[in-house]
């Protein structure tokens, strides 16, 4: 069974035009690093920072598998897209892709 996550070291540069990924630092919403603490909550994701309206490169070739969303108990909703191939599956949030289905390279 494939889980929708992958180690951060496996990511290529996600934000087009940047030389490396920048993980969101700590702010009033918590920290962006994997396994960082937000009260009693353990953050099981990595928050990468890209420029607004910037181009996002796919971290691996695969297929877009539709829109995804996640809602926090505080009422915040995060929308994004699922990307998968035979090995990896990730959910990328807080983006507005041009399309939600089909192959990407």
N, C-alpha and C positions, 0 to 999 in steps of 0.2 A: 504494500500500500504506500502510495506516494503522499508525503505531507507537503503542504503549501508553505515551505520555508527553505532557506538554504543558508550556509554559513556566509557571513559578511565578506570573508576573504575571497569567496568565489565570484563576487560581483565585479564586472568590468566598470568603467566609469559610466555612470548613469546619466549625468547631466551633460548634454552636448556642449562642447567648447571649454570644458574644464579638464584639468589634468588628473584630478583625483576626486573621489567622493568626499563631501563634507557632511559629517554627522551633526545633527542639531544639538547644540549645547543645552545646558539646563536653563529653564525659564519658569514662569509661573505655572506652566502646564506640565512640568516635570522635565526629565532628561531624555534625549533621543537615542542613547546608546542601548544596545541589546542587554537585557537583564538589569537595567537600571530600575531604581525604586521610585514609585510615585505613591506615597503613603503605604498602604498594605498591598498595592498592586505591583506586580513584577512585569516590566515591559518586555514582551516577547517579540519585538520587532526592532528594526533599525530605521530611524527617521533621517533621511538624507535631505539636504537643502539644495534646491535648484532655483534658478531665477524665475520670477513670475513670467508666464507665457513663453518659457524656454522650451527647447526641444529636449525630449527624454529619449535616450538610446535604450534599446532593449538589452537587458543583461545577458540574454542568450537567445538563440533562434528557437522558434516554437510557434504556438498558435494562441491568439487572443481567444479566451473562452467566456466572454461575456462580462457584463458589469457586476460589481460586488459592492456591498455596503456593510458598514458596521456602526452600530449605535451604542454609545456609552450610557451608563445609568444617569449621568448628568444631563443627557439629552443631546449631546453633540453627535452628529452623524458624519461619517467619513465615506465618501464614494470613490470608486476606482475601477480597476479592471483586473481580471485574472489572466495570467500568462503561464502556459505550461508546455512541456515537451515530454519525451519518454523518461527523462531523468529528474527534472526539476518542475516545481510548481510554486509560483509566488503570486501574491496579491499586492498590487501597487495602488496605494491610496492617494487621495488629494490631487488627482490629475483629471484632466478632461481630454481623453484621447479623441482623435479624429474618427476612430471606429472601435467597436468592441468585439468584433469577430474577425477571424481570418488569420492567415500566416503573417509572421514578422521575421525579419532577419537582422 
